[in-house]
Amino acid sequence: MGITDRAFGQEQVQKAKEAYDYAVEQLEIGMRQEHYNDIEYSQAQAGVEEALIELEKVANLANAENKDEFYRLRRQLTQLQHQMIITPH
């Protein structure tokens, strides 16, 4: 990955981590308050989906070490995404 690609990749990782943190927060709120945060919950789900798409794009440009980091982050996001789908909110 070139310097520009590396910066872009790190930016996508940061955005994905922020989407993950926001989604976890909304999942926890949703579990406590049920239907009171539907809009935020949906936004968090959309953020997770967008992060997954962007990480997939940069993973194709990454070296082996970075691919591993992207893979782990994508796996965390996918697990969270599934948890958000099956959890009543």
Secondary structure, 3 states (H helix, E strand, C coil): CCHHHHHHHHHHHHHHHHHHHHHHHHHHHHHHHHHHHHHHHHHHHHHHHHHHHHHHHHHCCCCHHHHHHHHHHHHHHHHHHHHHHHCCC
